């Protein structure tokens, strides 16, 4: 449980910062998905963007925790 918190809490902060930086530059109504303009509301695009940023940051943190483990922890 402790390792999960070590992964999710920092990635939550980084996900929030990533979303703020991304949507400071780009307007949600100017984004295109597969060549078509997005029909989602701004709030939906902000929510999806946050969860994507959070997921990428959590994956990065989880990979870092995995690499910190010794060979005995990995091979159990």
C-alpha distance (Angstrom), angle and dihedral (degrees) to the residues before:
residue distance angle dihedral
X1 . . .
X2 3.78 . .
X3 3.81 92.0 .
X4 3.82 90.4 50.8
X5 3.80 89.9 55.4
X6 3.80 89.9 47.1
X7 3.79 87.7 56.5
X8 3.82 102.6 39.4
X9 3.81 102.7 41.1
X10 3.83 98.9 55.9
X11 3.80 90.8 39.2
X12 3.82 89.4 53.3
X13 3.81 90.1 56.4
X14 3.81 92.8 45.2
X15 3.81 90.5 46.7
X16 3.81 90.3 53.9
X17 3.79 92.4 48.1
X18 3.81 91.6 46.4
X19 3.78 91.4 52.0
X20 3.80 92.4 48.7
X21 3.79 91.7 50.1
X22 3.81 94.2 45.4
X23 3.80 96.4 47.0
X24 3.79 92.1 43.8
X25 3.80 86.2 67.2
X26 3.83 101.7 32.8
X27 3.80 130.4 48.6
X28 3.82 113.0 -138.7
X29 3.82 91.9 -131.1
X30 3.81 91.0 56.8
X31 3.82 93.6 58.6
X32 3.79 119.7 105.2
X33 3.81 127.1 -154.8
X34 3.81 115.3 -156.6
X35 3.80 90.8 -19.2
X36 3.80 94.8 -51.9
X37 3.81 125.6 103.7
X38 3.79 114.2 -106.9
X39 3.81 114.4 -102.4
X40 3.80 93.7 -165.4
X41 3.78 122.4 110.0
X42 3.79 119.6 -104.0
X43 3.80 91.4 -108.4
X44 3.82 90.7 53.9
X45 3.81 91.6 49.9
X46 3.82 91.0 48.1
X47 3.81 90.6 49.9
X48 3.81 94.3 47.9
X49 3.81 90.2 45.5
X50 3.79 92.1 52.0
X51 3.80 93.8 49.4
X52 3.81 91.4 47.6
X53 3.81 91.6 50.4
X54 3.80 89.7 46.5
X55 3.82 92.0 49.3
X56 3.81 93.0 50.5
X57 3.79 91.6 47.5
X58 3.83 91.4 47.1
X59 3.80 90.7 50.3
X60 3.78 89.8 51.6
X61 3.81 92.2 48.7
X62 3.80 92.2 46.4
X63 3.79 91.0 51.0
X64 3.80 89.9 50.4
X65 3.83 90.9 51.3
X66 3.80 89.5 48.1
X67 3.80 91.7 52.9
X68 3.82 91.7 49.0
X69 3.78 91.6 60.3
X70 3.77 120.6 97.5
X71 3.78 124.9 -120.5
X72 3.82 91.9 -100.6
X73 3.82 91.5 57.9
X74 3.78 92.8 47.6
X75 3.81 96.2 45.9
X76 3.82 97.1 48.9
